[in-house]
Amino acid sequence: MHFLRWLPWLIFCGCATPAPTVWHSPRPPSPRQEFAQAAQRLEASAQWCFGHVHLRRVGRELDEEGLPKADQSMLLSELAFHQLRLGQTDQAMVTLQSAIDLANEHDKPDLLAQRAQIYLRQGERDNCVEDPTSQSCIYPPKRHRLPRPATEALADLLAAHPEKHVDRRWLLNLVAMQIGRYPQAVPKALRVLPPLTPAPDRVFQEVAAQSGIRDQDLCGGVVMDDFNGDGWLDIVSSSADYHQPVRLYKNLGNGRFELQKACGLEDQVGAFNVVAGDYDNDGDLDLLLVRGAFLGEEGRVRRSLMQNQGDGTFRDVTYEAGLATDAHPSGSAAWGDFDGDGWLDFVQANETSDPTRPHPCQLFHNNGDGTFRDVSIQAGLDLRIYAKGVAVGDIDNDGHLDLYFNDFRSSQAASRLLRNRGDGTFEDVTARWGVTGPPDRGFACWFFDYDNDGFLDLFAAGYEANKVDQELAPYLGTPAGRGGTSKLYHNDHGRRFVDVSRQSGLSGPFSIMGSCFGDFDQDGWLDVHLGTGAPFYDYLVPNRLLRNQKGKGFGDVTQEHGLGHLQKGHGCSFGDYDNDGDPDLFINLGGTFPADGFNDALFRNPGNQAHFLKVELVSKRPIIGARLRLDLEGQQLHRAVGCRPSFGSSPLREEFGLGKAARVKNLHIRWPDGQVQDLPIPKVDTVVRVTR
């Protein structure tokens, strides 16, 4: 069997390796030393994304005497894959050519497809990474400035039986577009549907580079919020790369951002995800960084709690907060005051990929003195699943924050819905509430009120990179099949969830990773952005924008708004960074392989003259979980403050689109402690700041 045919099923499996050292010293090393050692362990391991062991293993196997040519060819193909994975692109081309020279006729089409992948990677490096433009890798892709690698890829793909492989057919069309030879270079029977030509006034403009955001990184999380209290949304972006730090981009208020180079985050590397919350009740947002997602035992690297000093800098207080030990691989966490004592606790979704080496999910109680303690077991949170995402929200409107965990296991997925009893302990109501979750590979998740009825609904994404033919159906003009595994559950007035996935347009199939929601067209209904992709370099499918059809379902408007980025969509956030009244979109677009860094994207919303209202809550107690209701003429709009997506973000300052409504009759606030306020709103198109 050719190497690339079984590779996809190994990428997320990891390999068994000895448990790494976890620091317990009362005098901790510097973060730089600590994480450098984690990087060394990872690179010396057999882990399939970052490890170097397989590169050396294949080299040893090739040195064996008497190998048949077919075996040599297969091993050279595997070696070329690992070289490409680790950034040795030119050497991978030399190695693969040797594999092709030794291959039999049966295996050559697969090897030509692999060579096309290397050509594509060279073209991507030359045209999109090192010399990016605002249209780099957005579907339909513009003609490359340096087209030679893509031209070579075209010839290989035509010879690799694209009529038998949907992924190769798709890449053939992309390559033809990149060299300006679409559609004539593609046989008629293999052409995709003609790309839509959106109206210029509806297209989101990609402005990251011109706005001062120029760094490349791997997959990571995003927070878009105001970290210095100046009224402008800043951006925090993390990276799973243990050689790349968390970055803070300060919003200068003139459409540009400035990278903060000495803000205390420069040693915080390898953070797969980042979430913000004011854990010490001092009025500014702190950061929690989690590490180790997908890495199994090699992911036992401690989290980081970064305290905002109030001046745009952060301090690592992980050790003094009691959070540096008992490290587990994690890709998601969430803040919330789960016991109602006025201090933010947090929950961490940990990943048990091997049942013999469990990594139970954790709930940490905030002691109110800067320290935390693990209360998972006494809170009823004994979960040993592959928890890829965790969502926080009050599902029954009783004033207490509940939890949902999305399970990534490929079989026997056991996603869980936990109801808060009101005292910080939880009961499992998964079956009672009718929640099954995705049947396999659950990833991102969140609570939101998509139909504005005052009850939080649940979206639980399934990860379906193995259904690329169905995921690309809207572009290929082929049947979409019976739908995917992503789930949208409608909340039946706080009594149960009803599965409305199929009729909603959100079931997929999608290869969903990072994702977020926000009202991009300002009509009052929350829309959805899905970051899509897979680790492999040739898995290039458009990210998706799905418009809320007034609570009845969601329609794909990706091409209409120019948001079909082809790179790997990870952490993302809607937020009005330029304070012009409409939500813009920031996306972390790096991949998983060490050499698959990419430039993050900032899409500026063109706007549509709709009215808006922003609501900012200020309190000495947590505001996460507060409920907002705007009373309009004949309509109500509902939001839950701080109920964020598990691999994405939303600002704590809630942004309401009002459409044509020029008047708001009332703002109703239910604070997390149950107190209620009703406020008249004298005008719209402004920010209402409510202090308590």
C-alpha positions in Angstrom: 0.0 0.0 0.0 1.3 3.4 -0.9 2.5 5.5 2.1 0.2 8.4 1.5 -2.9 6.3 1.6 -2.6 5.4 5.2 -0.9 8.5 6.5 -4.2 10.5 7.2 -5.3 8.0 9.8 -2.0 8.2 11.7 -1.6 12.0 11.9 -3.8 12.4 14.9 -2.9 9.2 16.6 0.5 10.1 17.9 2.9 7.4 19.2 3.5 5.9 22.6 6.5 7.6 24.2 7.7 7.8 27.8 5.9 10.5 29.8 8.0 13.7 29.8 9.3 15.4 32.9 6.8 17.7 34.6 8.3 20.5 36.7 7.6 20.4 40.4 10.4 22.6 41.6 9.6 25.3 44.1 12.1 27.4 42.2 10.8 27.1 38.6 13.1 27.5 35.7 12.6 30.4 33.3 9.7 29.9 30.8 12.3 30.1 28.0 14.2 27.1 29.5 11.1 25.2 30.4 9.5 25.4 27.0 12.8 24.8 25.2 13.1 21.5 26.9 9.5 20.7 25.9 10.4 21.5 22.3 13.5 19.3 22.4 11.4 16.4 23.7 8.8 16.8 21.1 11.3 17.0 18.2 13.1 13.9 19.5 9.8 12.0 19.7 7.9 9.8 17.2 5.0 12.3 17.2 3.6 12.6 13.7 3.5 16.4 13.4 6.7 17.6 15.1 8.8 14.6 15.8 12.0 13.7 13.8 12.1 10.0 14.7 10.4 8.8 11.5 12.8 10.7 9.4 15.7 8.9 10.9 13.9 5.5 10.9 13.1 5.7 7.2 16.8 6.6 6.5 17.9 3.5 8.3 15.5 1.3 6.5 16.7 2.6 3.1 20.2 1.6 4.1 19.2 -2.1 4.2 20.7 -4.1 1.4 18.6 -6.1 -1.1 15.4 -4.0 -0.9 13.2 -4.6 -3.9 12.7 -1.5 -6.1 9.0 -1.2 -5.1 9.9 -1.1 -1.4 12.7 1.4 -2.0 10.2 3.6 -3.8 7.6 3.4 -1.0 10.3 4.3 1.6 11.5 7.2 -0.5 8.0 8.4 -0.8 7.6 8.3 3.0 11.0 10.0 3.4 9.9 12.8 1.0 6.7 13.3 3.1 8.7 13.7 6.3 11.1 16.1 4.6 8.3 18.2 3.4 6.5 18.1 6.7 9.7 19.5 8.4 10.3 22.2 5.8 13.0 20.5 3.7 11.0 21.2 0.6 13.7 21.2 -2.1 15.3 18.0 -0.6 11.8 16.4 -0.6 11.6 17.0 -4.4 14.9 15.3 -5.0 13.9 12.3 -2.8 10.6 11.9 -4.5 12.1 12.0 -7.9 14.2 9.0 -6.9 11.0 7.3 -5.8 9.3 7.9 -9.1 12.3 6.6 -11.0 12.1 3.3 -9.1 8.3 3.0 -9.1 6.2 0.6 -11.1 3.5 1.9 -13.4 0.8 1.1 -10.8 2.2 3.4 -8.2 3.3 6.2 -10.4 0.0 8.2 -10.4 0.1 8.4 -6.6 3.7 9.5 -6.7 2.9 12.2 -9.3 0.1 13.5 -7.1 2.6 13.6 -4.2 5.1 15.5 -6.4 2.3 17.9 -7.4 1.9 18.6 -3.7 5.6 19.5 -3.4 5.3 21.8 -6.4 2.2 23.4 -4.8 4.1 23.9 -1.6 6.9 25.6 -3.5 4.5 27.9 -5.2 2.7 28.7 -2.0 6.0 29.5 -0.3 7.1 31.8 -3.1 3.8 33.5 -3.8 1.7 33.4 -0.7 4.0 33.1 2.3 7.1 35.0 1.4 5.4 37.5 -0.9 1.8 37.7 0.2 -0.9 39.9 -1.3 -4.4 40.6 0.0 -5.8 37.8 -2.3 -3.2 35.2 -1.4 -5.0 31.8 -1.2 -8.5 33.1 -1.2 -10.9 31.2 -3.5 -10.9 31.7 -6.4 -7.2 32.2 -6.2 -5.6 35.0 -8.3 -2.8 34.3 -10.8 0.6 33.7 -9.1 3.3 36.2 -9.7 5.8 33.3 -10.0 3.7 30.5 -11.7 6.4 27.9 -12.6 5.8 25.5 -9.6 2.1 25.5 -10.2 2.6 24.9 -14.0 4.7 21.8 -13.1 2.0 20.7 -10.7 -0.7 21.0 -13.4 1.1 18.4 -15.6 1.5 16.0 -12.7 -2.1 16.2 -11.6 -3.4 15.6 -15.2 -1.3 12.4 -15.2 -2.5 11.3 -11.7 -6.0 10.2 -12.7 -7.9 13.2 -11.3 -11.1 11.7 -12.7 -10.8 9.0 -10.0 -9.9 11.2 -7.1 -11.9 14.2 -6.0 -9.1 15.8 -4.2 -6.8 15.7 -7.2 -9.6 17.1 -9.4 -10.1 20.0 -7.0 -6.3 20.7 -6.9 -6.2 20.6 -10.7 -8.7 23.4 -10.9 -7.0 25.4 -8.2 -3.6 25.1 -10.0 -5.1 26.2 -13.3 -6.5 29.3 -11.7 -3.1 30.0 -10.1 -1.4 30.0 -13.5 -4.2 31.9 -15.3 -5.2 28.9 -17.4 -8.6 28.2 -16.0 -10.8 26.8 -17.5 -9.0 26.0 -20.7 -6.3 23.8 -19.1 -8.9 21.6 -17.3 -10.8 19.0 -19.2 -14.4 20.0 -19.4 -15.6 16.9 -17.4 -13.3 17.8 -14.5 -14.0 21.5 -14.1 -15.5 22.9 -11.0 -18.6 25.1 -11.1 -17.6 28.6 -12.3 -16.6 30.7 -9.3 -19.1 33.4 -8.3 -18.1 37.0 -9.0 -19.2 39.0 -5.9 -20.3 42.6 -5.9 -17.3 44.7 -4.9 -19.3 46.5 -2.2 -20.0 43.2 -0.4 -16.5 41.8 -0.3 -14.5 41.7 2.9 -11.1 43.2 2.2 -8.0 41.3 3.6 -6.0 44.1 5.3 -3.6 42.3 7.7 -0.3 43.3 6.2 -1.3 46.9 5.6 -2.6 47.0 9.1 0.7 46.0 10.6 0.0 42.3 11.2 2.7 40.5 9.3 3.9 37.5 11.3 3.5 33.9 10.2 2.7 31.2 12.7 1.3 27.7 13.0 -2.2 26.8 14.2 -3.3 28.7 17.4 -6.0 30.5 19.2 -7.2 34.1 19.0 -8.6 36.7 21.4 -10.0 39.9 20.0 -10.7 42.3 23.0 -9.6 45.5 24.7 -6.6 44.7 26.9 -5.7 48.3 27.9 -9.1 49.9 28.3 -8.7 52.5 25.5 -11.9 51.4 23.7 -10.2 49.7 20.8 -10.1 46.0 20.2 -6.6 44.5 20.4 -5.6 41.1 19.1 -3.8 38.2 20.8 -2.7 35.3 18.6 -1.1 32.1 19.9 0.8 29.3 18.1 1.3 25.6 18.7 4.9 26.0 17.6 7.3 25.8 20.5 9.5 28.3 18.7 6.9 31.0 18.3 5.5 33.2 21.1 2.0 34.5 21.8 1.7 37.8 20.1 -0.2 40.9 21.3 -1.1 43.4 18.6 -2.1 46.8 20.1 -4.8 48.6 18.2 -3.5 52.1 17.5 -7.0 53.5 16.7 -6.1 54.5 13.2 -6.7 51.2 11.4 -3.3 49.9 12.3 -1.8 47.5 14.9 1.6 47.5 16.6 3.2 44.3 17.8 4.1 44.6 21.4 7.6 43.2 21.7 8.3 43.5 25.4 4.9 42.8 26.9 5.8 39.6 28.9 4.4 37.2 26.3 7.6 36.7 24.3 8.7 33.5 26.2 5.2 32.0 26.1 5.6 29.6 23.2 3.7 26.5 22.0 0.2 27.7 23.1 -2.4 25.8 21.1 -5.2 28.0 22.4 -5.7 31.2 24.5 -8.8 32.4 26.4 -9.2 35.7 28.2 -10.9 36.5 31.5 -10.5 38.8 34.5 -9.6 36.2 37.2 -8.4 38.8 39.8 -11.4 41.2 39.4 -9.0 44.2 38.8 -10.9 45.3 35.7 -8.5 44.1 33.0 -8.4 40.9 31.0 -5.9 38.2 31.9 -4.9 35.3 29.7 -4.9 31.5 30.1 -2.8 29.5 27.6 -3.2 25.8 27.1 -0.8 23.5 25.4 -0.3 20.0 24.1 -3.4 19.4 21.9 -3.1 16.3 19.7 0.3 15.4 21.2 -0.7 12.7 23.6 1.9 12.1 26.3 4.3 14.6 24.6 1.6 17.2 25.3 2.1 17.1 29.0 3.3 20.7 29.1 2.0 23.1 31.7 -0.6 25.8 31.1 0.3 29.5 31.6 -1.8 32.0 33.6 -0.7 35.5 32.4 -1.8 38.4 34.7 -2.5 41.7 33.0 -0.5 44.4 34.8 -2.8 47.1 33.6 -0.2 48.8 31.5 -0.2 46.5 28.4 2.2 44.0 29.9 1.6 40.5 31.4 3.3 38.5 34.1 3.5 34.7 34.3 1.9 33.8 37.6 1.3 30.1 36.9 3.5 28.8 39.7 2.3 31.1 42.4 -1.3 30.4 41.4 -0.7 26.7 41.9 -1.4 25.8 38.2 2.0 24.6 37.0 1.8 21.0 38.0 -0.4 18.1 36.8 0.0 19.0 33.1 -2.3 17.5 30.5 -2.6 17.8 26.7 -5.3 20.4 26.0 -6.6 22.5 23.2 -9.5 24.3 24.9 -10.5 26.0 28.2 -13.2 28.4 29.4 -13.7 30.9 32.2 -16.9 31.1 34.3 -18.0 31.7 37.9 -19.4 28.2 38.4 -20.1 28.4 42.1 -21.4 32.0 42.2 -18.8 33.3 44.7 -17.9 36.3 42.5 -14.6 35.0 41.2 -13.8 33.4 37.8 -13.1 29.7 37.8 -12.0 27.9 34.7 -12.5 24.5 33.1 -9.9 22.8 30.9 -10.8 20.2 28.2 -8.0 17.6 28.3 -7.4 14.9 25.7 -7.4 11.2 26.6 -6.3 9.7 23.3 -5.1 6.5 24.9 -7.5 5.0 27.6 -4.5 3.4 29.4 -3.0 6.9 29.9 -6.0 9.1 30.9 -6.0 12.8 31.0 -9.2 13.8 32.8 -10.8 17.1 32.2 -10.3 19.6 35.0 -12.3 22.3 36.9 -10.2 24.8 38.9 -11.8 26.8 41.7 -10.7 30.4 42.1 -9.7 30.9 45.8 -10.0 34.6 45.5 -6.4 35.2 46.6 -4.7 34.6 43.3 -4.5 30.9 43.7 -6.6 28.0 42.2 -7.4 24.4 43.3 -8.5 21.5 41.3 -12.1 20.6 42.4 -12.9 18.3 39.4 -13.9 15.2 41.3 -16.0 16.9 44.0 -17.7 18.9 41.3 -18.7 15.8 39.4 -16.4 16.4 36.5 -14.8 12.9 36.2 -14.5 13.0 32.4 -11.8 10.9 30.6 -12.6 11.6 27.0 -10.7 13.1 24.1 -12.2 16.5 24.9 -11.4 18.7 21.9 -13.7 21.6 22.9 -15.6 22.9 25.9 -18.5 25.4 25.9 -20.0 27.4 28.8 -23.5 28.7 29.0 -26.7 28.7 31.0 -29.0 26.2 29.2 -32.0 26.4 31.4 -31.9 30.1 32.4 -31.5 29.3 36.1 -28.6 31.7 36.5 -25.9 29.0 36.7 -23.3 28.2 34.0 -23.5 24.7 32.5 -20.9 22.8 30.4 -20.6 20.9 27.2 -17.6 18.8 26.2 -17.1 17.7 22.6 -15.3 14.3 22.2 -12.8 13.9 19.3 -12.6 10.1 19.4 -13.2 8.4 16.1 -15.5 5.8 17.5 -17.7 5.6 20.7 -17.6 9.4 21.0 -18.9 10.4 24.4 -19.6 14.1 24.3 -21.1 15.3 27.6 -23.7 17.9 28.7 -23.3 18.8 32.4 -25.9 20.9 34.2 -24.8 23.1 37.1 -26.8 22.3 40.3 -26.2 25.8 41.5 -23.5 25.1 44.0 -20.6 24.5 41.6 -21.3 20.8 41.2 -22.6 19.2 38.0 -24.9 16.4 36.9 -24.7 14.6 33.6 -27.9 15.4 31.6 -26.6 14.3 28.2 -29.3 11.7 27.6 -32.1 13.5 29.4 -31.6 16.6 27.2 -31.4 14.5 24.0 -27.8 15.4 23.2 -25.6 12.8 21.3 -23.0 15.2 19.9 -21.1 14.3 16.7 -20.9 10.5 16.4 -17.1 10.9 15.9 -14.4 13.5 16.0 -16.2 16.3 17.7 -14.1 19.5 17.6 -15.3 23.1 18.2 -18.4 23.9 20.1 -20.4 26.8 21.6 -23.7 28.0 23.0 -25.5 30.8 21.3 -29.0 32.0 20.8 -29.3 31.6 17.0 -33.1 32.1 16.8 -33.4 35.0 19.4 -35.9 33.2 21.6 -34.0 33.8 24.8 -32.7 30.3 25.3 -29.1 29.2 24.4 -28.8 26.7 21.6 -25.8 24.4 21.1 -23.5 23.9 18.1 -21.1 20.9 18.2 -18.9 20.6 15.2 -17.8 17.4 13.7 -14.4 17.1 12.0 -14.8 15.4 8.7 -11.6 15.7 6.7 -12.3 12.2 5.4 -15.3 13.4 3.3 -13.6 15.9 1.1 -15.8 14.9 -1.9 -18.9 15.9 0.0 -17.3 19.0 1.6 -16.4 20.3 -1.9 -19.8 19.4 -3.4 -21.0 23.0 -3.6 -17.9 23.8 -5.7 -17.8 20.7 -7.8 -21.5 20.6 -8.6 -21.8 17.0 -7.3 -24.3 15.5 -4.9 -23.7 16.5 -1.3 -24.7 13.2 0.2 -26.8 12.8 3.3 -25.1 15.5 5.3 -22.4 15.5 7.9 -22.0 14.9 11.6 -21.9 18.4 13.0 -24.9 19.1 15.3 -27.1 22.1 15.9 -29.4 21.6 18.9 -32.3 24.0 19.3 -33.1 24.7 23.0 -36.8 23.8 23.7 -37.4 26.4 26.4 -34.9 25.1 28.9 -36.3 21.6 29.0 -34.3 19.7 26.3 -32.4 20.1 23.1 -33.9 19.2 19.7 -31.6 18.1 16.9 -32.2 20.4 13.9 -28.9 19.8 12.2 -30.1 18.6 8.8 -32.6 21.3 8.2 -30.3 24.0 9.6 -27.6 23.8 6.9 -24.9 23.4 9.6 -24.5 19.6 9.5 -21.9 19.7 6.8 -19.9 17.7 6.1 -17.2 20.2 7.1 -13.6 19.7 8.2 -14.2 22.2 11.0 -11.4 23.3 13.3 -11.5 26.9 14.6 -14.8 28.7 14.2 -16.7 31.6 15.6 -20.0 33.5 15.4 -21.1 37.1 15.0 -23.7 39.2 13.2 -21.5 40.2 10.2 -24.4 41.7 8.2 -26.0 43.5 11.2 -29.5 42.2 10.7 -29.7 41.1 14.4 -29.1 37.4 13.8 -25.9 35.6 14.7 -24.0 34.2 11.7 -21.2 31.6 11.6 -17.7 31.4 10.3 -16.1 27.9 10.0 -12.3 27.5 9.8 -11.7 24.3 7.8 -8.8 22.1 6.8 -6.5 19.2 7.7 -2.7 18.9 8.5 -1.8 17.8 5.0 -0.3 20.4 2.7 -2.7 19.6 -0.2 -5.8 19.8 1.9 -6.9 23.2 0.7 -10.7 23.7 1.1 -12.4 27.1 1.5 -13.2 28.4 4.9 -17.0 29.0 5.1 -19.3 31.9 6.0 -22.8 30.9 6.8 -25.5 33.5 7.1 -28.3 33.2 9.6 -31.7 33.1 7.8 -33.6 34.8 10.6 -33.4 31.7 12.9 -34.7 29.3 10.3 -31.3 27.9 9.2 -28.0 29.0 7.7 -27.0 29.6 4.0 -23.5 29.5 2.5 -22.5 33.1 1.4 -18.7 32.5 1.4 -18.0 33.4 -2.2 -20.5 36.3 -2.1 -18.3 38.0 0.6 -14.8 36.8 -0.5 -14.1 34.9 2.6 -13.2 31.5 1.2 -9.6 31.4 2.4 -7.9 28.1 1.4 -5.5 27.9 4.3 -6.1 26.1 7.5 -8.7 28.0 9.5 -8.0 27.8 13.3 -8.8 30.4 16.0 -11.0 33.2 14.7 -13.1 36.1 16.0 -15.6 38.6 14.8 -15.0 42.1 16.3 -15.3 45.7 15.2 -11.5 46.6 15.3 -12.0 49.9 13.5 -15.0 51.1 15.5 -17.1 51.8 12.4 -20.0 49.8 13.7 -19.7 46.5 11.8 -17.9 43.3 12.9 -14.7 42.5 11.1 -13.0 39.1 11.1 -9.6 37.9 12.3 -8.4 34.3 11.5 -5.3 32.4 12.6 -4.4 30.5 9.4 -1.3 28.5 10.2 -1.2 24.7 9.8 0.0 21.9 12.0 3.2 20.8 10.4 6.4 22.7 11.5 6.9 24.2 8.0 3.2 25.1 7.4 3.2 28.6 8.9 1.0 31.1 7.2 0.1 34.8 7.5 -2.9 35.4 9.7 -5.8 37.3 8.0 -7.7 40.4 9.0 -10.9 40.9 7.0 -12.4 44.4 7.0 -16.2 44.4 6.8 -17.4 46.6 3.9 -20.6 47.5 6.0 -24.1 48.0 4.7 -25.4 51.2 6.4 -27.3 49.1 9.1 -27.7 50.5 12.6 -26.0 49.0 15.6 -25.6 49.1 19.4 -22.7 48.0 21.4 -23.1 47.1 25.1 -20.2 47.0 27.5 -20.7 45.8 31.1 -18.4 46.9 33.9 -18.4 45.3 37.3 -16.1 44.3 40.2 -17.6 40.8 39.8 -17.4 38.5 36.7 -19.7 39.5 33.8 -19.3 36.2 31.9 -22.8 34.7 31.7 -24.7 37.9 31.9 -27.7 38.0 29.6 -28.7 40.9 27.4 -32.0 41.6 25.7 -32.7 44.4 23.3 -36.4 45.3 22.9 -37.1 46.7 19.4 -40.4 47.4 17.7 -41.8 43.9 17.2 -38.6 42.1 17.9 -36.2 41.0 20.6 -32.5 40.4 20.3 -30.7 38.1 22.8 -27.0 37.7 23.7 -25.0 35.9 26.4 -21.9 37.7 27.4 -18.7 35.7 27.3 -20.2 32.5 25.9 -17.4 32.1 23.4 -16.6 29.4 20.9 -14.1 26.8 22.1 -11.6 27.4 19.3 -12.3 31.1 18.6 -13.4 34.2 20.4 -15.9 37.0 20.8 -15.3 40.3 22.5 -16.9 40.8 25.9 -18.3 44.1 24.5 -21.5 42.7 22.8 -22.2 44.0 19.3 -25.9 44.1 18.2 -26.8 44.6 14.6 -30.1 46.4 14.3 -30.8 46.4 10.6 -33.0 49.3 9.7 -34.2 49.8 13.3 -33.3 53.3 14.4 -34.8 53.0 17.9 -34.3 50.6 20.8 -37.0 50.7 23.4 -35.2 49.0 26.3 -32.0 47.2 27.3 -32.7 44.4 29.7 -29.7 43.0 31.7 -29.6 40.0 33.9 -26.3 40.0 35.7 -24.6 36.7 36.6 -25.7 37.1 40.3 -29.3 37.3 39.2 -29.8 41.1 39.6 -31.8 42.6 36.8 -31.6 46.1 35.2 -33.8 47.8 32.6 -32.4 50.8 30.8 -33.8 53.2 28.3 -31.7 53.6 25.2 -31.9 57.2 23.9 -30.0 56.6 20.6 -28.4 53.9 18.5 -25.1 53.7 16.6 -23.2 54.1 19.8 -21.6 52.2 22.8 -23.7 51.9 26.0 -21.4 51.4 29.0 -23.2 50.0 32.0 -21.3 50.1 35.3 -22.4 48.3 38.5 
